Amino acid sequence: MPTLFLHNSLTRKREAFVPLDPTHVRMYVCGPTVYDLAHLGNARPVVVFDVLARLLRRLYPRVTYVRNITDVDDKINARAAATGEAIGAITARTTADFHADMAELGALPPDVEPAATQHIAEMIALIERLIASGHAYAAEGHVLFSVHSFADYGHLSGRSPRELLAGARVEVAPYKRDAGDFVLWKPSTPEQPGWDSPWGRGRPGWHIECSAMSWRYLGETFDIHGGGQDLIFPHHENERAQSLCAFPHGGFARLWMHNGMLLVNGEKMSKSLGNFRTVRDVLALAPGEAIRLLLLKTHYRAALDFTEAALGEARRELDRFYRALEMAPDAPASPEIPAPVLAALCEDLNTPGALAAMHALADAALGGDREAAAGLRAAGAVLGLLGADPAAWFRGGGDDAAAIEAAIAERLAARKARDFARADAIRTALASRGIVLEDGAGGTTWRRAG
């Protein structure tokens, strides 16, 4: 088995991955806060860590992949107040939307998907441990973590105490012992979600949620913690601090992985710039598999620039891969990942390198090499690509397919009426959309140009 090397954000080094238990790899990734549709930035870590989970399952006997749902948060409360929609309805609807969108991108469900609201007891237990050990304190219905009680605070983000304070969204409050202390528990008003606790009716802070859920399903120490680069501070820094203080003999996450930022047309995505893209927006432009390929064409740790031109290129690359598979429809299934693809993925999840190796396989398959076609399909499986039948890929689906079939029927009627000018105009119009018609003894079939 090849050695898997991964970049550890904590040590800032590429390291050989050695799991705690070689028979069982455990990974936690921060999931969505469910108050609105997922955007492209939300989708990137889902796709990145889906590929990592697929790879780990090829290398190890058992993998437990946990990705949470944050369903108690002030953003959710604000959305409910602004719209009048019940909080439970908002979180249920947006969780279902998230699942549907990620399925369109070919992401497999995690092994465990805990919701924060179902783990309040674990959060309270952690907070009680932190108070008992002197790392947290109660004040005016709040419980706060004492940053100065943890000497290693700032290690993950690599920031000094002054930089940490400057970079944090620090709430100035008279009950804090130190301006950098962060909330573990806070009181709820009657209209806000709340649970009974030793400190009164309230709700958890964001950071304690992930510490509690990772502890519940993966234990005091586990192998990999992942998420977007934007979560390193304060979320992951705070998670790490409170978990290590609650369990001083544990190690929490041994290896931290963070994907880079997503840009749109070279700029940070924001509604104010008018370049905000939800996954639904982009699915209206291209199939989910093309979006997934675009997300994998850039190394996960680098910034990724989304453009519609790049999306079109990703779709054309998939056309080429599917054309190669179409050339060898009877190629035997291969359970083995081709060596060049596996080698690339084992070098810190180098998906661009893996895709380059897949293009070499496609070259051979287009030349009639059945073994290369089988290898291409196996390579696609570990990347979450090429799962469709080639004919289905080129035909597409949905309303677009129905409109094409209607145009073909209209062309047939025009030909029967000997209105050849109209029939030719329909063929030309379809061709301008990349639709190729093929007339044969069995009638007219169509496909998208490769």
Residue, then its C-alpha position, 0 to 999 in steps of 0.5 A: m500500500p502506498t504511503l499517504f502524505l497530507h499537509n498538516s495545518l498544525t505543524r505546517k508540514r507535509e506528513a506521512f499519515v499514520p492513523l491511531d488505529p490502522t484498522h479504523v480511520r476517524m475524520y471530522v469535517c465542519g458542516p453547514t449552518v443551515y439557514d440558506l442555500a449552499h454557495l460554491g464556497n460551502a461546496r468546496p470542502v464537501v467535495v474535497f473531503d468526499v474525495l479524501a474519504r473515498l481515498l481513505r476507504r481504498l487504503y484502510p479497512r474502515v473509515t468513520y467520516v463525521r460531518n455535522i449540521t449546525d442547526v442552532d445559531d444566531k444567523i438562523n435566529a436572525r433569518a427567522a426573525a426577518t422572515g417570520e418562518a419558524i426556526g425548525a422549518i428553516t433548518a429542515r428545509t435548508t438541510a434538505d436543500f443542502h443534501a440535494d445540492m451536494a448529491e448533485l455534486g456527487a458527494l456521498p453522505p458522511d457516515v454520521e451527520p449529527a445535528a447540534t440540537q441533538h447534542i446539547a447534553e454533551m455540550i453541557a457536559l463539556i462545559e462543566r468539565l471546563i469549569a471544574s478544571g478552571h478553564a471556563y467561568a460562569a458570569e451573568g448567565h454566560v459561560l466563557f472559556s478563559v483563553h489565558s488558561f491555555a498556554d498553547y492558544g494560537h498555535l493552530s492559526g500561528r497568531s500572537p495574542r495581540e494578533l488573535l485579539a485584533g483578528a477576532r470579532v470580540e464582543v466587549a462585555p463587562y462580564k468577561r475577564d479578558a477581551g479574548d475570552f469566548v462564549l461557551w453558553k449564553p442566555s436565550t430570550p423567550e423567543q430564542p431557542g433555549w435549553d435548561s442548563p446549570w447556568g439557566r435557560g440558554r443555548p451553546g456557542w458555535h465552537i463548543e458544538c463541534s467539540a461535543m459532536s466530535w467527542r461523541y462519535l470519534g472520541e477524545t483523540f481522532d485522526i483528521h479534522g477538516g474544513g475551510q481555511d476561513l475556519i482556522f480562526p477563530h472556530h478551529e483555534n477555539e475548538r482545539a483549545q476547549s477540547l484539549c482542556a476538557f480532555p488533557h490526556g487526549g490529543f483531539a485532532r492529530l492532523w488538521m486539513h484546510n481547503g483554500m478560498l473560493l473566488v469568483n472572477g478573481e474576487k472574493m465572493s460576496k453579495s455586495l460585488g454581485n458575484f455571489r453564486t449558490v450551487r443552485d445558480v451554477l447547476a442551472l449552467a452545467p451538470g453537477e459533475a462538471i462543477r465537481l470537476l472544476l472544484l478538483k482541477t485546483h489543488y485543495r490548498a490553493a485559492l480556486d477561481f470560479t469563472e463560467a469559462a472554466l466551467g465550460e472547460a470542465r464540461r468539455e474535459l468530461d465530454r472527452f473522458y466519456r467519449a473515451l469510455e464510449m470507445a470501449p463499452d465492454a471494457p471489464a470493470s477494474p477494482e484497482i486505481p491506476a498507479p499514477v492516479l493513486a500516486a498523485l492522490c497520495e501526495d497531499l490529495n493532488t487532484p490536478g495530478a490525478l486528472a492529468a493521469m486520467h487524461a493520459l488514460a483517455d488518450a489510450a482509451l480513445g485509441g481503443d485500449r480497453e484496459a485504459a478505459a477500465g482504468l479511467r472508470a476506476a480512477g473516476a470512481v475515487l474522484g467521484l466522477l464518470g459514474a454515468d453511462p456515456a450515452a446518458w451523459f451526452r444526451g443530458g436530461g431534464d427540461d433541456a432533453a424534453a425540448i430537444e425531443a420536441a424539436i426533433a419531432e417538429r423536424l420530422a413533421a417538417r420533413k414529412a411535409r417536405d418543408f426541408a428549409r424548416a427541417d434544416a433550420i431546426r438541425t442548424a439551431l440544435a447544432s448551434r447549441g452543441i446538439v448533433l442529430e444522427d438520422g438512421a433506419g431506426g429514426t433520429t437520435w441525438r447527442r451533445a457534441g464531444 
